[in-house]
Amino acid sequence: LYWDALGAYWDVLGVPGRQQDAAGSTEAQWEVPASPDALFAAGAEAYTRGDWPTVVLQMERALRARAAVRSRLVRCRLLCANGTAGPAEGTGPQLEPVLRDLLFFRGLLRRAACLRGCGPAAPTRYRLGDELEREFSKRSPYNYLQVAYFKVRHRHRERERPRGEVPRSFLIPPQSEFRLGVRFYTEEQPAAAILHLEKALEEYFVADAECRALCEGPYDYEGYNYLEYNADLFQAITDHYMQVLSCKQGCVTELASPPGQDKPLEDFLPSHFNYLQFAYYNNGNYEKAIECAKTYLLFFPNDEVMNQNLAYYTAVLGENLAGPIRPREEIQAYHQRSLMEKELLFFSYDVFGIPFVDPDTWTPEEVIPKRLREKQKVERETAARISEEIGNLMKEIETLVEEKAKESADMSKFIREGGPLVYEGASVTMNSKALNGSQRVVVDGVLSAEECWELQRLTNAAASAGDGYRGKTSPHTPSETFYGVTVLKALKLGQEGKVPLQSAYLYYNVTEKVRHMMESYFRLEVPLHFSYSHLVCRTAIDEKQEGRSDNSHEVHVDNCILNAEALVCLKEPPAYTFRDYSAILYLNGDFEGGAFYFTELDAKTETAEVQPQCGRALGFSSGLENPHGVKAVTKGQRCAIALWFTLDPRHSERDARPPPTPALYVLWPWDTSCPHSKHFPEGSTALQPQEGVLWGQQGCFRGTSISRGCQGTFWQGPCPPAPSCTPEHPLASAAWEGTHSFKGEATVLEQEGH
């Protein structure tokens, strides 16, 4: 009786009545067996008492019931939109404004009458409340289900996916198909990737239509008190319609938001065509590759990589065949509709102050009113300035926290030290307790007497005055001269035959030995990196020793500026603030003076002293807990390897510590057909490719990389398109020769073609 009466009412207004939807189902088939909110509440209550089978039953029923309610509402609204969208009779610019308004509102009345059947009086008689809708939007039922599945040992639901991956059943259909497509794309299966990416597009527009239909609900007063809301007819229509349009634009974010992630997938819809254009290219379908490339350029017309790809496809297919190919019609319609909606929303933002946050990154600047653009620019600059000020404040706070943490007695470090030395023959002679401090150790037996003597000879042969001290031969005291040599310099001199290469390798290897011992003894959880390495000998100047009262090296701290009077140490430049640990490997003890000593922060109160001797290593943390100095060398020469380490790989001295391997040599063929080929005779040092040319044993490949985010792509002839780079897609590189593709890293060939 209800439907008969409603049908008669619709007939009066000329509104289609009990029509079937596109699938042929009738309104009577949209009945929902139970209320979604009641089922959800029952499932949540079962969860609190640990009744896991009931949780599974009720939550799955709640999901099905909610899906049925939404499906019925969506289909009803789409049916009304399609059934009342015909043009009114006699429309045209010649009509009086009043008549145009009447015809416009007659269409609205027809649609409103149709939509009455979509409300709670419809067969389901259920309307989802705001609170329940929020729970479903957050996908809360899936959180309950995941725990319940595990508890009832539905392990297959967990084993179907790698750890941390979202179950496919938790994703909306477009995301599920999109992920499958990207996976096949990454695995270089273009046919399978195309199948799933095209399916994802189909499901995207179905989901988009449903999402947009669900936006056409009652007006949400948000912060208004509805009793005080006072707007005339057109202002009220504007407020409601802008709210609906903003919701529809928000569907972009909803469809691109995977469960459990804070941020949506950026440029979700355009990225389909980014993948598809390259997949179609790999599948040999240049027509479709061009279509997808042009479709992508609707959103990002100035994308350099895509324009290069399109130019390549066009060159291969031919301008006469490529020219008529247009972007996909449904995407053009989507793009045009979205731009028109954005124009209205930005206009209302500018004129009425109704906020709108654009979910897309591809929106052209001209869509935004000039006044609003200028306002947003000022807001961005203000936000950037505030962000910078907050960042500076946070850095100051972090620095203070670090200083306080260093100042406190770090018992955790004291307890953690004492790990194995990992090398036979080495033994701990003094630990932190014996040295009256924290993070201190003395190890003997690191070098043999022969090794100490060999390194001393290396110093005398390779070292130069003032090396490591900006050329100052007496940087710390006028009573001593300093000679030093770095690892890099020693290795170069060894390769040139100016010093024994074996001695240079010994220098390199013993520094690595000390690094490993420090890591192990102090039980560090992250590796140490060399910050600076220096083999240095300081020699007493005999005629300048009388009446001497200074030190060989005054008391200091390795990673901060010590102010002994104020008992503070400022961790700021020019101090080497990134240094975390220090070590000294002594090569001899046959000299007078030169003892190493620790002090308190006052630089006067001595806490421990270490006498140098061959093969003795001293290690300690570089912070304010370990002020130290070196007493005057009054006779003879004191030699040692000074080492500073950092836990931050960004401050590693990688460039100054090449691996001690023989020089790489390459024999390159002479190819007269290649204008940029070069002949490298046997024994020449290997060179990196320069000026966009990769030389190999099979000839010459010219070009430069066009991969956005990828590295090392070279080609011969026309530029091939660059693959998309995504978090799931590894960095790729390839070189093309004729019709053959060689994959792998673009590196210099070593020795015999390796």
Steps between C-alpha positions, in 0.01 A plus 500: 500500500786737586670452165169529309420828673852634445485396135176691453658809661799475269269471199342837586842667476604297199772317696594143403369257755598146586763459234762234488865584536764425239548149636131423479435487877194666652454704815358196676837325463676772703359382832759480779452215749616688810622840617875560445533695823337221703729240340810716558403556865447126547842427350673761717327362811613146409855631460504636857405159641739309272234315301706489179268289279215741575726796419570349157132423440360837607772719344476322165120535512538870591727555200254328267206692646676833472604419143138418417374827650762702312441308178128557519547871575752543217285322244192690606675837469656412166162380376340829601783703344473316169120494499451872561791642302311572178482861373191697596263605223545847360839567655710765336641849541175654366308397814442745781730448802197410715397226256856366486505483879164318504617244246826451692319445828245272336790271412624520858155413635476198275838378616418569865177304469691209353761519775234467769504132420868485595441602862416301814145441379640278225500121530817485719363753750858559622709813484864487609575741783801732489684312774456163332595646162825626650577153639448340160696776325794426730452130410464416869313172430810370321711572809262289707497228236877479467539427871204263501627305197830451676336394824287235332808395301386606158872514425450474126371856508836609645724273291355631175706816525851604608542665837382861496305467175133598505266204427336535159158447657557816705560712188238657281494325157695768305787488749509120495522481121745793489739326738485183296570698185799676656634167625487346152648821357792472742544133409517604133180321398338777290202295376389411854570855618278644224216262587491600867566872448215525247276310742605744774390792281159344438448443871633847582221673309236268646627579850528870413135512385390326820707730719365811329141377530546454874601867531147614414371470854354751747680822580760465775495812713844416639584780741168686452223501750219405263250705700701814426575417136345779296548502123287604208396256228804530277751522786352184650518325162860619459605378845352156445615460140858605581503246781386231256760604240777501760396151606505382137849642452599316817420169330844531339655468845263228620565275200877547533524434876617148592389378843749559777684780318486867590552633148323408176686379192608817321353555152325163520292531182769655274756243615291225338582650162864550592533125554277411206691703240822316577329162535337542158838605358666186640214298354556653154169691486610850400145625430392430857830632637437831321138511622608447862787748473267769363246418772766542768599834346145628557593515867869592467546669159854616579635166620838479327542123516151426367541749216827330407329162510217628281751640250673163484175306451395747228835465322473120502134481394507794261340843525218410260385214725582656836344842436131396494529305826324694775495470879230272637158663478383400847816653651450821303146521638626425853774762467261768370241428769762510775636835378151652490432381854831643618420836340171517691660391826788746474254777407290429809819488708602840366158670520314325783793370703388136471828306547615254234812283508588378151580126511688504167853612415425548129252791529608787268580825677259700282204313651563680830388867515793743505402652835480155656835400348665803656335427833615139491851611409514724807364217714761258365781747564372559852470127562852444364640772726322359804615150408858622470481674837354189660773292336772727636343488844483120486867485402590716800296273725664190349844653555419575863367149552813351341726711717312406815511135402876521444554685826322237705693193613421259218484179701339313213816551295716392792300182541497426127876514449712189538429311179753264337799648317451253206877479428744250649793641694318818601405546866340769715755657733281775649123549488282798590517423870880485500509821297260679742241587236245364256536359150878460526724201421868417449582194286850351461628259237331661202827515300823301503839669536571439130171663398567802722844543344362463145237770561762731649712459187190574290447823692856616455488415127152625409413766756533869434538781749168645611292238318155498656563834671454733199875509440592613850811310606447588868121534536469442875835610642813673361713242682403207275466428128220287357522269197196309378352289221141396425384157381418630153841661455680187620309277258566735208871513579501121526335458161751743352787295648628784717442306824455125557143413399495237774559770762214710363269197517614435858407859590152450351446160661601595854257794498222257404616270778468777759155595367372143537641474853331827601164387359522166680640617834249782542219271372378753245175413325585701187832498314771758547616702200838665467474875540873560463816285511852637541838339558705772669838533668585790730870569558653708779710795385807470724588869512147594613461273803668709767250662737210347313162499684243434226344175379545318174122533462293702745193351669199491268190299411472339157142599410436827684669826599621473860459805727689382806424810705124467452517118518301470176569355158315657206406251230513737205732582208794517458500192724460165321159443658435179303790309659385231744808289585876557490799266504879524499726213394855555629800388297780558751594597854872583463471873568467726803168656605201476267262328745128513424276612788129551582368788712179635645315779315723755674792374284717494814391209716674196352301175527719249311824472303601260220862440399551431127669179387513292182168327419300677773159638397303750704128541426237730648177681421547846348261699720541731798536200732856459369709823495860406422841630400857392420794595719810654345735279299835619634732260316470269202214425266149383597304322220137391504195451280221734608148385410166672535171317437139601441173311521359719223593363154446846349826611662705199397837566334405259218671709233821502699497123568476308172490120535857366473447312172729517196415768246237399246605493138292471186589417141246686284463418127555764237172565317532752219125490431433661836589871495549512874673166552834513672790261492636405838819297460570206727616616841305826500286588800127436466290812446133563574278575194499870419276734303218252476703233320541144628795316345500122506670208334216476247516860382367840597165600650412868492242701690411622845268363765135604477367280779317702762654377824683210328871500437743393232289465186687525170381423151595489135284674241155643593443535871284218640241592764598502862330260741302637792688504827297400801587382851427145380701536178877454535738743340548382147761562239552363154702554186355436158702378202289455190207280595671345801458619858766454765370542855701575812694778666675738261857466627851503363613158378780373721799311365381213276142609445378459858 
